[in-house]
Every structure is written in structure tokens, then in C-alpha cells.
Amino acid sequence: MLSIKPKGYHRGTVMLETKTKILVCNAGSSSLKFSLFDSEEELLLAEGGIDWTTKPTRLVFHRTGQQEIREELKLEKHADAVVRILDDLQSGPSAALGSLEELEAVGHRVVHGGERYTSAVQITAEVKRAIDELAELAPLHNPASLDGITAVEQVLPNVPQVAAFDTAFHATLSYVARTYPVPQKWTREWGLRRYGFHGLSHSYCADRAAQMIGRRDLRLIIAHLGNGASVSAVRDGKCVDTSMGFTPLEGLMMGTRSGTVDPGILVYLLRHKGLDVNTLDKALNYESGLLGVSGISSDLRQVLSQLAHNPDARLAVDVYVHRIRQTIGAMAATLGGIDALVFTAGVGERAVEIRKRVCENLNYLGLELDRKANETCKPDVDIATRASTARILVIATREDLTIMRETRQLVGSSVSRTRGNENSRPSLVIDKKKQTNVRPEAAKRALPVKGTLQ
């Protein structure tokens, strides 16, 4: 028996057979976010998280169709967080999880898979050792993922666990695209190369854009703009270039991260200004970006609110937009053109002003923003004008759904792989009154999306 709400996420209450549910975990150093899905119907049943970054520890729990629960807790460990989440999932008269026996598998987001893991894998002792070894490349992320994996293993020792890697989508980068122009020893012996990150988000958006446009032979530029930010170039569903590199510090200006800077600056600071490596690392990762330039905040909303009277806020936003637009141009050159530009993640999905500013000088790429659509849009939607030869899409990213699907594929669920259903969101609805058309001469590459999501 299935009840689905007609609007918003594709969420519902299910009463199905056992072993159909997949728990997705995203462990941070002081947090654990989760989503519970029915894997066959791709229904989001519950989501939330526990965060002990600040005191007191805070729980957010949202069961589909019910009021969100917020609570202050005392726990500060991943193991305790897993126990609490599983208890909450099983509580109440219409529990999202009838019993732990219903769990088919648990999927985990792991930031760095290195060269070894170019797709999701079922977690074994060997996989855990490899994730641990890669911690020096992702010291803020991989250890937390391991903590989450261990915590789940203690509570659910017989439930399969799967690792889905943020670097995997970028494994298709060519040798040219992933190679740094440094001494051969650095590359061949020390493994210094470009990996790319946010791959789970870029992968989801590439598939979603193809579904919205109705074609897969597309040249896409995907701008994942959140507190961390990256841009990828995708051809026919495969990543051919990305802005992040060996670490998530390369590329765009971010909330607290500098993005790409002249390496000579770092040598200069070490030699002449008395900075040590740890101080430099802290400055580039936690004191730069929007926070560093504006002197206000790493939160773009706060910086935007002071544009009218604060020149540092204006400079920070101008640099932020300049870096994004510059990177889009570079990706378009790599692709030899563009069929669609995708905005996603917190800033990409919600910041009307940033989308407007980024698109202002991109007409040469065939991108023409519909300003009214941009101001009123709700993802997932096309905000390009009818005459635009390339589309501009705003897509709400779903990394949790991507992890669930990769987990389901590995554990061998009975769900059909070919039904083409984007079930954590409603299917694209064609509204003939709002249907977008383009002139025949403008339709050589990407057609506009025929309708908007309700």
C-alpha cells in the first residue's frame, strides 16, 4: 500500500515486504546526517541528522508526512548517534522502519577513493584499510566516514555496507586533464594528480539534466555552489574536466577556502613572513574565501545583505562571481561549446542574485537568462529564455539518492533498473500553457525543458 504526496519530493508511507529499505549515512567529523529510502519505490521515508559541532548537540528528525522534530542531546560520538537514529526510525505508530530486519543495506558517502576506487564498493576490512590510508588526502572527511562505518557495523553487523565515493565520477578524466605540470617523480611516485570532488552531486545533476532535456548527448557545465564549490564539464554523461584537484582546496573561491592561488604566494609566505605549514593550511582552508575577502562571514547570504554599504562585501561577491564565470568559460572551451549550464547546491539552488550575475556575460555561449524565471523559480526548472540556444537549469542536488542507487545496485535489489523513474522527486510534468519553445534555428543542440516541476 503506497501513499504519495503530489507535490515536493516524492515521499510516502509504505507498507511493503521486508529487506526493501536502505539507510544512507553522511558522517562528518562532528555530525551524522541520514536518509532512509524504500529502495524499490525510491521513496524518501525519513531524513535528518545529529550535530555536535557546537554545544549542546542538536538532533533534527523528519519523518515524511509528519512534523519535524528538533531536540537537544548530550551524545558526542558516531556510535551513539547511530543508535539514536535507528531508535527514532523505529519509534511511533507509523514508524519509518518496522524493525532492523527491513534494512537491505547501509550506504556511506566517502569523500576520497583515490585511484583504486572508481565506483561504489561493498565495504570489507580491506576497503576500510584503504579509506584509512587515503585519510592523509582528505583528513577532514575520510576519518569521519570510517567512524560512521564502524558505528553502523557495531549495531548492524550482518547488514551489508557500501561506500560511495565523491571522487569516483571524475575517474573518467583523461591523463591530460588530471596531470599537473610538475616533476615526474611527484606524479609517478607520490601520486600527485587531480581527482576532483563533489562527484556524487555532479553525477546526479548530469543524469537529471539529461532527463529534463530529453537527451544524453549533451555538453553540460555543472556549477555545484555551496560552502564548498566546484564546476565540472560533462560530455555525454561522462566527466571530462573539473575545477577541484588533488584536494578540495583547488578551484573556485568558496565560503572559507581560497580556491586556486599562485603557488608562489605560498612559497613567499613560508620564506619571508614566518608562516609555518599548519598556519598556512588553516588560513587557506578556514580563513579565506568569502570570509577572508569580506571580513564578514563565510555565509553568502550575510555578505549579500551588506552589498549596499560595505565595499569589502561588494569585492567579495565580485571576486566570487568572477571566478565562477571564468571557470565556466574554461569548461566551455574544453567541451567545444555548451548545451546546458546547471546550478546546484545551496547557493546554486537559492541565490537569485548570484545566478543573475554569473549569467550576465555568458551570451556568447548561447546562454540567455530569463530574469523573471530566475527570480521566481523552484528547482528543478529551466530558467533560460525561449530564444536561448543553450539551457540554464536549476537542479536540487540529491547526493543521498545517488548513494542509495549505487548501494542498491551493489547489493542486488530486485528493483527494475530500466524504468527511468526519478522517484525521489516527481516526474517532469508537461504544462502545455507554460511549454517553452525555441526557434528552429536555435534548436540545433539542446532543446528547452518542456515544463516545470510542480
C-alpha positions as CSV (number, residue, x, y, z in Angstrom):
1,M,0.0,0.0,0.0
2,L,1.5,3.3,-1.1
3,S,0.5,6.9,-0.4
4,I,2.4,9.6,-2.3
5,K,2.1,13.3,-1.8
6,P,1.5,15.0,-5.2
7,K,4.0,17.9,-4.7
8,G,7.5,18.4,-3.4
9,Y,9.8,15.4,-3.0
10,H,8.5,12.0,-3.9
11,R,7.8,10.9,-0.4
12,G,5.4,8.5,1.0
13,T,4.3,6.0,3.6
14,V,5.0,2.4,2.6
15,M,3.8,-1.0,3.8
16,L,5.9,-3.4,1.8
17,E,7.9,-6.6,2.2
18,T,11.0,-6.7,4.4
19,K,14.5,-6.0,3.1
20,T,13.5,-3.1,0.9
21,K,14.9,-0.2,2.8
22,I,18.3,1.4,2.5
23,L,19.8,3.8,5.1
24,V,22.2,6.4,3.7
25,C,24.8,8.0,6.1
26,N,26.9,11.0,5.6
27,A,29.3,11.3,8.6
28,G,31.2,14.5,9.3
29,S,33.9,14.9,12.0
30,S,31.2,16.1,14.5
31,S,28.0,15.1,12.8
32,L,26.0,12.3,11.2
33,K,23.3,13.0,8.5
34,F,21.0,10.3,7.3
35,S,18.3,9.5,4.8
36,L,16.1,6.3,4.8
37,F,14.7,5.1,1.5
38,D,12.4,2.4,0.3
39,S,14.7,1.1,-2.4
40,E,12.1,-0.4,-4.7
41,E,9.9,2.7,-5.0
42,E,12.8,5.2,-4.3
43,L,10.7,6.8,-1.6
44,L,12.3,9.1,0.9
45,L,10.9,7.9,4.2
46,A,12.8,9.9,6.7
47,E,15.8,12.2,7.0
48,G,17.7,14.3,9.4
49,G,20.9,14.4,11.4
50,I,22.7,14.8,14.7
51,D,25.3,17.6,15.0
52,W,27.7,18.0,18.0
53,T,29.9,20.7,16.4
54,T,28.6,23.1,19.0
55,K,27.1,22.5,22.4
56,P,24.5,21.3,23.0
57,T,24.3,18.5,20.5
58,R,21.3,19.0,18.2
59,L,19.0,16.4,16.6
60,V,16.8,17.1,13.6
61,F,14.5,14.3,12.5
62,H,11.8,14.5,9.8
63,R,9.5,11.6,9.1
64,T,7.7,12.0,5.8
65,G,4.3,13.4,6.3
66,Q,4.9,14.4,9.9
67,Q,6.2,17.4,11.8
68,E,9.9,17.9,12.1
69,I,11.4,17.0,15.4
70,R,14.2,19.1,16.9
71,E,15.9,18.1,20.2
72,E,18.9,18.9,22.2
73,L,21.1,15.9,23.2
74,K,24.2,15.1,25.2
75,L,25.8,12.5,22.9
76,E,29.1,13.3,21.0
77,K,30.0,10.0,19.2
78,H,29.1,8.5,15.9
79,A,28.3,5.2,17.6
80,D,25.8,6.9,19.9
81,A,24.3,8.9,17.0
82,V,23.7,5.7,15.0
83,V,21.9,4.1,17.9
84,R,19.7,7.2,18.4
85,I,18.8,7.5,14.7
86,L,17.9,3.8,14.5
87,D,15.7,4.1,17.6
88,D,13.9,7.1,16.2
89,L,13.3,5.4,12.8
90,Q,11.6,2.6,14.7
91,S,9.5,4.7,17.1
92,G,5.9,5.8,16.8
93,P,2.7,4.2,15.5
94,S,3.8,4.8,11.8
95,A,7.5,4.1,12.1
96,A,9.6,4.5,9.0
97,L,11.4,1.3,10.0
98,G,9.3,-1.5,11.4
99,S,12.4,-3.4,12.5
100,L,16.1,-3.6,11.7
101,E,15.3,-6.7,9.7
102,E,13.8,-4.4,7.0
103,L,17.2,-2.9,6.2
104,E,18.6,-4.2,2.9
105,A,21.9,-2.2,3.3
106,V,23.6,0.9,4.5
107,G,25.3,3.3,2.1
108,H,28.0,5.7,3.1
109,R,29.4,8.9,1.5
110,V,33.2,8.7,1.4
111,V,35.0,11.7,0.0
112,H,38.2,10.3,-1.3
113,G,38.6,6.9,-3.1
114,G,42.0,7.7,-4.6
115,E,42.9,5.8,-7.8
116,R,41.8,2.5,-6.5
117,Y,38.0,3.1,-6.2
118,T,36.4,4.5,-9.3
119,S,32.9,3.2,-8.4
120,A,31.0,2.2,-5.3
121,V,32.2,-0.9,-3.4
122,Q,30.8,-3.1,-0.7
123,I,32.8,-2.4,2.5
124,T,35.2,-5.1,3.7
125,A,38.2,-5.0,6.0
126,E,40.4,-4.2,3.0
127,V,38.2,-1.3,1.9
128,K,38.3,0.2,5.4
129,R,42.1,0.0,5.4
130,A,42.2,1.7,2.1
131,I,39.9,4.5,3.2
132,D,42.1,4.9,6.3
133,E,45.3,5.1,4.1
134,L,43.6,7.8,2.0
135,A,42.9,9.9,5.1
136,E,46.1,12.0,4.5
137,L,44.5,13.2,1.3
138,A,41.2,14.0,2.9
139,P,42.0,14.4,6.6
140,L,38.7,16.2,7.4
141,H,36.5,13.7,5.7
142,N,37.8,10.1,5.4
143,P,38.4,9.5,9.1
144,A,34.8,10.7,9.8
145,S,33.5,8.3,7.2
146,L,35.4,5.4,8.8
147,D,33.9,6.4,12.2
148,G,30.4,6.2,10.7
149,I,31.1,2.9,9.0
150,T,32.4,1.4,12.3
151,A,29.5,2.7,14.3
152,V,27.0,1.1,11.9
153,E,29.0,-2.1,11.9
154,Q,28.7,-2.4,15.7
155,V,24.9,-2.0,15.6
156,L,24.2,-3.8,12.4
157,P,27.0,-6.4,11.9
158,N,25.0,-8.5,9.4
159,V,23.7,-5.7,7.2
160,P,25.8,-5.1,4.0
161,Q,27.5,-1.7,3.9
162,V,28.6,0.2,0.8
163,A,31.0,3.1,0.2
164,A,30.1,5.6,-2.5
165,F,33.0,7.9,-3.3
166,D,32.9,11.6,-4.2
167,T,35.9,11.2,-6.4
168,A,34.5,8.3,-8.5
169,F,32.5,10.4,-11.0
170,H,35.8,12.2,-12.0
171,A,37.6,8.9,-12.7
172,T,36.9,9.5,-16.4
173,L,39.3,12.5,-16.5
174,S,41.9,12.0,-19.3
175,Y,45.6,11.8,-18.4
176,V,45.9,15.3,-19.9
177,A,43.1,16.7,-17.7
178,R,44.3,15.1,-14.5
179,T,48.1,15.7,-14.8
180,Y,49.8,18.6,-13.1
181,P,52.8,20.1,-14.9
182,V,55.3,19.1,-12.1
183,P,58.4,16.9,-11.9
184,Q,57.6,13.3,-13.0
185,K,58.6,11.9,-9.6
186,W,55.8,13.9,-7.9
187,T,53.2,12.3,-10.3
188,R,54.6,8.8,-10.7
189,E,56.0,8.1,-7.2
190,W,53.9,10.3,-5.0
191,G,50.6,10.1,-6.9
192,L,50.1,13.9,-7.2
193,R,47.3,14.3,-9.7
194,R,43.9,15.9,-10.0
195,Y,41.0,13.8,-8.5
196,G,38.0,16.2,-8.3
197,F,35.3,16.2,-5.7
198,H,31.5,16.6,-5.2
199,G,31.2,13.8,-7.7
200,L,28.0,12.4,-6.2
201,S,26.3,15.7,-6.8
202,H,27.8,16.2,-10.3
203,S,26.7,12.7,-11.2
204,Y,23.1,13.2,-10.0
205,C,22.8,16.6,-11.8
206,A,24.2,15.2,-15.1
207,D,21.6,12.4,-15.1
208,R,18.8,14.8,-14.0
209,A,19.7,17.4,-16.7
210,A,19.6,14.7,-19.4
211,Q,16.2,13.6,-18.2
212,M,14.9,17.2,-18.1
213,I,16.2,18.0,-21.6
214,G,15.3,14.6,-23.0
215,R,18.8,13.7,-24.4
216,R,22.0,12.3,-23.1
217,D,24.4,13.5,-25.9
218,L,24.9,16.8,-24.1
219,R,27.7,19.1,-23.2
220,L,27.0,20.2,-19.7
221,I,28.7,22.6,-17.3
222,I,27.6,21.9,-13.7
223,A,28.2,24.5,-11.0
224,H,27.9,23.0,-7.6
225,L,27.9,26.1,-5.4
226,G,27.7,25.6,-1.7
227,N,30.0,26.3,1.2
228,G,32.4,24.2,-0.9
229,A,32.1,24.8,-4.7
230,S,33.2,23.2,-7.9
231,V,32.5,23.2,-11.6
232,S,32.6,20.1,-13.9
233,A,32.5,19.7,-17.6
234,V,30.4,16.7,-18.7
235,R,30.1,15.2,-22.2
236,D,27.6,12.5,-22.9
237,G,27.2,11.8,-19.2
238,K,31.0,11.5,-18.5
239,C,33.2,14.0,-16.7
240,V,36.0,15.4,-18.8
241,D,37.2,18.2,-16.5
242,T,36.6,19.6,-13.1
243,S,37.8,22.6,-11.0
244,M,38.9,20.8,-7.9
245,G,42.1,18.8,-8.0
246,F,44.4,16.9,-5.6
247,T,42.4,18.3,-2.7
248,P,39.1,20.2,-2.4
249,L,41.1,23.4,-2.0
250,E,41.7,24.0,-5.7
251,G,39.4,25.9,-8.0
252,L,36.6,28.3,-7.1
253,M,36.5,30.8,-4.3
254,M,34.4,29.2,-1.5
255,G,33.0,30.0,1.9
256,T,36.3,29.7,3.8
257,R,38.6,28.2,1.2
258,S,40.7,30.3,-1.1
259,G,40.4,28.2,-4.2
260,T,43.2,28.5,-6.7
261,V,46.0,30.9,-5.8
262,D,49.5,31.4,-7.2
263,P,51.8,28.7,-5.6
264,G,54.5,31.3,-5.5
265,I,52.5,33.2,-2.8
266,L,52.7,30.1,-0.5
267,V,56.5,29.9,-1.0
268,Y,56.8,33.6,-0.3
269,L,54.8,33.4,2.9
270,L,56.8,30.4,4.1
271,R,60.1,32.1,3.3
272,H,59.6,35.7,4.3
273,K,56.5,36.0,6.6
274,G,57.3,33.4,9.2
275,L,54.2,31.2,8.5
276,D,54.6,27.5,9.1
277,V,52.7,24.8,7.2
278,N,49.9,24.4,9.8
279,T,49.2,28.1,9.9
280,L,49.2,28.2,6.1
281,D,46.8,25.3,5.9
282,K,44.4,26.8,8.4
283,A,44.5,30.2,6.6
284,L,43.7,28.7,3.2
285,N,41.1,26.3,4.3
286,Y,39.3,28.2,7.1
287,E,40.1,31.9,6.9
288,S,40.0,32.6,3.2
289,G,37.3,32.7,0.5
290,L,34.2,34.8,1.2
291,L,35.1,35.1,4.9
292,G,38.6,36.2,4.2
293,V,37.8,38.8,1.5
294,S,34.7,40.3,3.1
295,G,35.7,40.1,6.7
296,I,32.1,39.5,7.4
297,S,31.1,35.8,7.1
298,S,31.5,32.6,5.1
299,D,27.7,32.7,4.6
300,L,27.0,34.3,1.3
301,R,23.6,35.5,2.5
302,Q,25.2,37.6,5.1
303,V,27.7,39.0,2.6
304,L,24.9,39.8,0.1
305,S,22.9,41.6,2.8
306,Q,25.7,44.2,3.2
307,L,26.4,44.9,-0.5
308,A,24.8,48.4,-0.4
309,H,27.1,49.9,2.2
310,N,30.1,47.7,2.6
311,P,32.9,47.8,-0.1
312,D,34.5,44.6,1.2
313,A,31.2,42.8,0.7
314,R,31.0,44.0,-2.8
315,L,34.6,43.0,-3.6
316,A,34.0,39.5,-2.1
317,V,30.9,38.9,-4.3
318,D,32.6,40.3,-7.4
319,V,35.6,38.0,-6.9
320,Y,33.3,35.1,-6.2
321,V,31.2,35.6,-9.4
322,H,34.3,36.4,-11.5
323,R,35.9,33.1,-10.5
324,I,32.7,31.1,-11.3
325,R,32.3,32.8,-14.7
326,Q,35.9,32.4,-15.6
327,T,35.8,28.7,-14.8
328,I,32.6,28.2,-16.8
329,G,34.3,29.8,-19.8
330,A,37.3,27.4,-19.4
331,M,35.0,24.4,-19.2
332,A,33.1,25.6,-22.3
333,A,36.4,25.8,-24.2
334,T,37.2,22.2,-23.1
335,L,33.8,21.0,-24.3
336,G,33.9,23.0,-27.5
337,G,30.6,24.7,-26.6
338,I,27.7,24.1,-24.2
339,D,24.2,22.7,-24.3
340,A,23.2,23.5,-20.7
341,L,24.6,25.2,-17.6
342,V,23.4,23.7,-14.3
343,F,23.3,25.5,-11.0
344,T,23.0,23.3,-7.9
345,A,23.7,23.1,-4.2
346,G,22.8,25.7,-1.6
347,V,23.9,28.8,-3.4
348,G,23.2,27.5,-6.9
349,E,19.7,26.5,-6.0
350,R,18.7,29.5,-3.9
351,A,20.9,32.6,-4.7
352,V,18.9,34.5,-7.3
353,E,21.5,37.4,-7.4
354,I,24.5,35.1,-7.9
355,R,22.8,33.2,-10.8
356,K,21.9,36.6,-12.4
357,R,25.5,37.9,-12.1
358,V,27.1,34.7,-13.3
359,C,25.0,34.7,-16.5
360,E,25.4,38.4,-17.3
361,N,28.3,38.0,-19.7
362,L,27.7,34.5,-21.0
363,N,25.6,35.4,-24.0
364,Y,28.5,34.5,-26.3
365,L,27.9,30.9,-25.2
366,G,24.3,31.0,-26.2
367,L,23.1,31.4,-22.6
368,E,20.3,33.9,-22.1
369,L,18.8,34.1,-18.7
370,D,15.1,34.7,-18.2
371,R,15.2,37.2,-15.3
372,K,11.7,36.7,-14.2
373,A,12.0,32.9,-14.2
374,N,15.3,33.2,-12.3
375,E,13.6,35.3,-9.6
376,T,10.6,33.0,-9.1
377,C,12.0,29.5,-9.8
378,K,11.8,26.4,-7.7
379,P,14.1,23.5,-8.6
380,D,14.1,21.6,-10.9
381,V,13.5,24.1,-13.7
382,D,14.8,25.7,-16.8
383,I,15.4,29.4,-16.4
384,A,16.7,30.3,-19.9
385,T,14.7,32.4,-22.3
386,R,12.8,30.8,-25.2
387,A,15.4,32.2,-27.6
388,S,18.4,30.9,-25.6
389,T,20.4,28.3,-27.7
390,A,21.6,26.7,-24.6
391,R,19.6,25.9,-21.5
392,I,20.1,27.2,-17.9
393,L,18.9,24.7,-15.4
394,V,18.4,24.9,-11.6
395,I,18.5,21.4,-10.1
396,A,18.2,20.5,-6.4
397,T,21.0,18.0,-5.9
398,R,20.4,14.6,-4.3
399,E,23.6,13.0,-3.2
400,D,21.7,10.8,-0.9
401,L,19.6,9.4,-3.7
402,T,22.8,8.7,-5.7
403,I,24.3,6.8,-2.8
404,M,21.1,4.8,-2.4
405,R,21.0,3.8,-6.0
406,E,24.7,2.8,-6.0
407,T,24.1,0.8,-2.9
408,R,21.0,-0.9,-4.3
409,Q,22.9,-1.8,-7.4
410,L,25.7,-3.5,-5.4
411,V,23.5,-5.4,-3.0
412,G,21.4,-6.8,-5.8
413,S,17.9,-5.4,-5.1
414,S,15.1,-6.7,-7.2
415,V,14.1,-3.2,-8.3
416,S,14.0,-2.7,-12.1
417,R,17.0,-0.8,-13.4
418,T,15.3,0.4,-16.6
419,R,12.1,2.0,-15.6
420,G,13.6,5.5,-15.9
421,N,11.8,6.8,-12.9
422,E,13.2,9.8,-11.0
423,N,11.3,8.8,-7.9
424,S,12.8,10.9,-5.1
425,R,11.2,13.8,-6.9
426,P,8.0,13.9,-9.1
427,S,8.4,13.2,-12.8
428,L,8.8,16.2,-15.1
429,V,5.3,17.5,-15.8
430,I,4.5,19.0,-19.2
431,D,2.3,22.0,-18.8
432,K,1.1,23.0,-22.3
433,K,0.3,26.5,-21.1
434,K,3.8,27.0,-19.9
435,Q,5.6,24.9,-22.6
436,T,8.7,26.6,-23.8
437,N,9.6,26.7,-27.5
438,V,12.6,27.8,-29.4
439,R,13.0,29.0,-33.0
440,P,14.1,26.1,-35.3
441,E,17.5,27.7,-36.0
442,A,18.1,27.8,-32.2
443,A,17.3,24.1,-31.7
444,K,20.5,22.6,-33.1
445,R,21.8,21.4,-29.8
446,A,19.8,21.5,-26.6
447,L,16.1,21.9,-26.6
448,P,14.4,23.8,-23.7
449,V,12.8,21.8,-21.0
450,K,9.1,21.3,-21.7
451,G,7.6,22.3,-18.4
452,T,8.5,22.8,-14.8
453,L,8.4,20.6,-11.8
454,Q,5.4,21.2,-9.5
